[in-house]
């Protein structure tokens, strides 16, 4: 993606204080971009900014709780005041909701929490910053999904999609569907909206059982964030290519 004529590309990554989100911020920073570290925990957010800056990233803090309307609005206002626009949004913040999630016994409060963060949080933040993205010459949205959100893979008995899940996996299926609708609505506006699957990474989200590093998981998000103007939109990718729906 070409640099904007009015300065370096400005990106916001939600849930960027650790894990895959942190590595996405690092990867975008390595491109010479200015990267907002979105996170609700103030101490972890500031520590992430410090360590990213020590790595040479032009990082800045963005207080952001994706489950809170006022927080999303305040984050958009911060970006507007500082830059007047946003070029790239990476919706990375997510929760599993804990286990077990067998559909016959799932706690509805657990389900609501997961959907509030993983789906409504993406919609909330995206809509809050969309006016700023519309001011960009190269607007991109990357939503972090998972192969467990693929109905094709979930219904394949030979595919590994983790334990039975009535909250986390369906939240990613919902996110996939919503992302396609954003891509349809924004067709012609120059905003490319895609889904990224990082793979099974070693993070807090899965109790560090993953087999890939967070840095490996960040690669596809960075790639989609930097798509050229003729790049795809409304698609679902991992590092190897397109994933089935």
C-alpha positions as CSV (number, residue, x, y, z in Angstrom):
1,X,0.0,0.0,0.0
2,X,1.4,3.4,-1.0
3,X,2.0,6.0,1.7
4,X,-0.6,8.7,2.0
5,X,0.4,12.1,0.6
6,X,-0.3,13.8,3.9
7,X,2.1,11.6,6.0
8,X,2.8,8.1,7.1
9,X,-0.1,5.6,7.2
10,X,-2.0,5.6,10.5
11,X,-3.3,2.3,11.9
12,X,-5.3,1.3,14.9
13,X,-5.1,-2.2,16.3
14,X,-7.5,-3.3,19.0
15,X,-6.4,-5.6,21.7
16,X,-2.8,-4.7,20.9
17,X,-1.2,-4.8,24.3
18,X,-0.1,-8.5,24.0
19,X,-0.2,-11.6,21.8
20,X,-1.2,-11.5,18.2
21,X,-2.4,-7.9,18.4
22,X,0.9,-6.7,19.8
23,X,2.7,-8.5,16.9
24,X,0.4,-7.0,14.4
25,X,1.2,-3.6,15.7
26,X,4.9,-4.4,15.5
27,X,4.5,-5.7,11.9
28,X,2.7,-2.5,10.8
29,X,5.3,-0.4,12.6
30,X,8.0,-2.2,10.6
31,X,6.4,-0.7,7.5
32,X,7.0,2.7,8.8
33,X,3.4,3.3,9.9
34,X,2.2,5.1,13.0
35,X,0.3,2.5,15.0
36,X,-2.3,3.1,17.7
37,X,-2.2,0.4,20.5
38,X,-5.8,0.0,21.4
39,X,-6.3,-1.7,24.8
40,X,-8.5,-1.2,27.9
41,X,-5.8,-2.0,30.5
42,X,-3.9,1.2,31.0
43,X,-0.8,-0.4,32.5
44,X,-0.5,-3.1,29.8
45,X,-1.3,-0.6,27.1
46,X,1.5,1.8,28.1
47,X,4.0,-1.0,28.5
48,X,3.2,-2.3,25.0
49,X,3.7,1.2,23.6
50,X,7.1,1.4,25.4
51,X,8.3,-1.9,24.1
52,X,7.1,-1.2,20.6
53,X,8.9,2.2,20.6
54,X,12.1,0.4,21.8
55,X,11.7,-1.8,18.7
56,X,11.6,1.3,16.5
57,X,7.8,1.4,16.1
58,X,6.1,4.8,16.0
59,X,3.5,3.6,18.5
60,X,1.0,5.6,20.5
61,X,-1.6,4.6,23.1
62,X,-5.4,4.5,22.4
63,X,-7.5,3.8,25.5
64,X,-10.2,1.5,24.1
65,X,-12.7,-0.9,25.6
66,X,-14.5,-2.4,22.5
67,X,-17.5,-3.3,24.6
68,X,-18.2,0.3,25.5
69,X,-19.8,2.9,23.2
70,X,-18.3,5.9,24.9
71,X,-14.8,4.4,24.8
72,X,-15.1,3.7,21.1
73,X,-16.3,7.3,20.5
74,X,-13.4,8.7,22.6
75,X,-10.9,6.6,20.6
76,X,-12.3,8.0,17.3
77,X,-12.1,11.5,18.7
78,X,-8.5,11.0,19.8
79,X,-7.5,9.9,16.3
80,X,-9.5,12.7,14.7
81,X,-7.7,15.3,16.9
82,X,-4.2,13.9,16.3
83,X,-4.4,12.8,12.7
84,X,-7.7,13.9,11.1
85,X,-8.0,10.5,9.5
86,X,-7.4,6.7,10.0
87,X,-6.0,4.6,7.2
88,X,-6.1,1.1,8.7
89,X,-8.2,-0.6,11.3
90,X,-7.4,-4.1,12.6
91,X,-10.2,-5.5,14.8
92,X,-8.2,-8.0,16.9
93,X,-9.7,-7.8,20.4
94,X,-11.5,-11.0,21.3
95,X,-12.4,-13.3,24.1
96,X,-13.2,-17.1,24.3
97,X,-15.6,-16.8,27.1
98,X,-14.0,-19.8,28.9
99,X,-14.9,-23.4,28.6
100,X,-17.0,-25.6,28.5
101,X,-19.2,-24.4,25.7
102,X,-21.4,-27.4,24.9
103,X,-24.6,-25.9,23.4
104,X,-26.8,-27.9,25.7
105,X,-25.3,-26.3,28.7
106,X,-23.8,-23.0,27.7
107,X,-24.3,-20.1,30.0
108,X,-26.3,-17.4,28.2
109,X,-24.3,-14.7,30.0
110,X,-21.1,-16.4,28.7
111,X,-22.6,-16.3,25.2
112,X,-23.5,-12.6,25.5
113,X,-20.0,-11.7,26.7
114,X,-18.4,-13.4,23.7
115,X,-20.7,-11.8,21.2
116,X,-20.4,-8.4,22.8
117,X,-16.7,-8.5,22.4
118,X,-16.1,-10.5,19.3
119,X,-19.0,-9.2,17.1
120,X,-20.6,-6.1,18.5
121,X,-17.2,-4.8,19.5
122,X,-16.0,-5.0,15.9
123,X,-19.2,-3.2,14.7
124,X,-18.9,-0.6,17.5
125,X,-15.3,0.3,16.8
126,X,-15.6,0.1,13.0
127,X,-18.6,2.4,12.9
128,X,-17.0,4.8,15.3
129,X,-13.9,5.3,13.1
130,X,-15.5,4.8,9.7
131,X,-15.8,8.6,9.1
132,X,-12.0,8.8,9.6
133,X,-11.4,5.8,7.3
134,X,-13.4,7.6,4.6
135,X,-10.9,10.5,4.8
136,X,-8.1,8.1,3.9
137,X,-6.7,7.6,0.4
138,X,-6.1,3.9,1.2
139,X,-8.6,2.7,3.8
140,X,-8.4,-0.9,5.0
141,X,-10.2,-2.9,7.6
142,X,-8.9,-6.3,8.8
143,X,-11.1,-8.4,11.1
144,X,-9.3,-11.1,13.0
145,X,-11.3,-14.3,12.6
146,X,-10.5,-18.0,12.9
147,X,-10.8,-21.2,11.0
148,X,-13.2,-22.4,13.7
149,X,-15.7,-19.8,12.3
150,X,-15.9,-21.7,9.0
151,X,-19.1,-23.7,8.7
152,X,-17.5,-25.8,6.0
153,X,-14.7,-26.8,8.3
154,X,-16.9,-27.2,11.3
155,X,-19.1,-29.7,9.4
156,X,-16.1,-31.6,8.0
157,X,-15.5,-34.6,10.4
158,X,-11.8,-34.7,9.2
159,X,-11.1,-31.1,9.9
160,X,-9.6,-29.9,13.3
161,X,-11.8,-27.2,14.7
162,X,-11.2,-27.6,18.4
163,X,-13.7,-28.5,21.1
164,X,-17.4,-28.1,20.7
165,X,-18.2,-24.4,21.1
166,X,-21.5,-22.7,21.3
167,X,-20.0,-19.2,21.9
168,X,-16.5,-18.6,20.5
169,X,-16.7,-20.5,17.2
170,X,-20.2,-19.1,16.4
171,X,-19.0,-15.6,17.2
172,X,-16.4,-16.0,14.5
173,X,-19.0,-17.3,12.1
174,X,-21.1,-14.2,12.9
175,X,-18.1,-12.0,12.4
176,X,-17.4,-13.5,9.0
177,X,-20.9,-12.9,7.9
178,X,-20.9,-9.3,9.2
179,X,-17.6,-8.6,7.4
180,X,-19.0,-9.7,4.1
181,X,-21.9,-7.2,4.6
182,X,-19.4,-4.4,5.3
183,X,-17.5,-5.3,2.2
184,X,-20.8,-5.2,0.2
185,X,-21.9,-1.8,1.6
186,X,-18.4,-0.3,1.1
187,X,-17.9,-1.5,-2.5
188,X,-17.0,1.5,-4.6
189,X,-15.8,3.5,-1.6
190,X,-12.3,2.2,-1.8
191,X,-12.5,0.6,1.6
192,X,-11.1,-3.0,1.5
193,X,-12.6,-5.2,4.2
194,X,-11.2,-8.7,4.8
195,X,-10.9,-11.5,7.4
196,X,-7.7,-12.9,8.6
197,X,-7.1,-16.2,10.3
198,X,-3.9,-16.3,12.3
199,X,-3.9,-20.0,12.9
200,X,-3.5,-21.8,16.2
201,X,-1.2,-19.5,18.0
202,X,0.4,-19.7,21.4
203,X,-1.6,-17.0,23.3
204,X,-3.5,-16.4,26.5
205,X,-6.7,-17.0,24.6
206,X,-6.0,-20.7,24.4
207,X,-4.0,-21.2,27.5
208,X,-0.7,-21.2,25.4
209,X,-1.6,-24.5,23.8
210,X,-1.1,-23.1,20.2
211,X,1.6,-24.3,17.9
212,X,2.3,-21.1,16.1
213,X,3.9,-18.0,17.5
214,X,2.0,-14.7,17.7
215,X,4.4,-13.2,15.2
216,X,3.5,-15.9,12.7
217,X,-0.1,-15.3,13.4
218,X,0.3,-11.6,12.7
219,X,1.7,-12.1,9.2
220,X,-1.6,-12.4,7.3
221,X,-3.1,-9.4,9.1
222,X,-0.2,-7.2,8.1
223,X,-0.5,-8.5,4.6
224,X,-4.2,-7.6,4.3
225,X,-3.6,-4.2,6.0
226,X,-1.2,-3.3,3.2
227,X,-3.3,-4.4,0.2
228,X,-3.0,-2.4,-2.9
229,X,-6.0,-0.5,-4.3
230,X,-6.9,-3.4,-6.6
231,X,-6.7,-6.0,-3.7
232,X,-9.6,-8.3,-2.7
233,X,-12.4,-7.4,-0.4
234,X,-15.0,-9.5,1.5
235,X,-12.7,-12.5,1.6
236,X,-11.4,-14.9,4.3
237,X,-7.7,-15.6,4.3
238,X,-5.0,-17.4,6.3
239,X,-1.3,-17.2,5.4
240,X,-1.7,-19.8,2.7
241,X,-4.6,-18.3,0.9
242,X,-8.4,-18.3,0.9
243,X,-10.3,-20.3,3.5
244,X,-13.7,-21.9,3.0
245,X,-16.8,-20.3,4.5
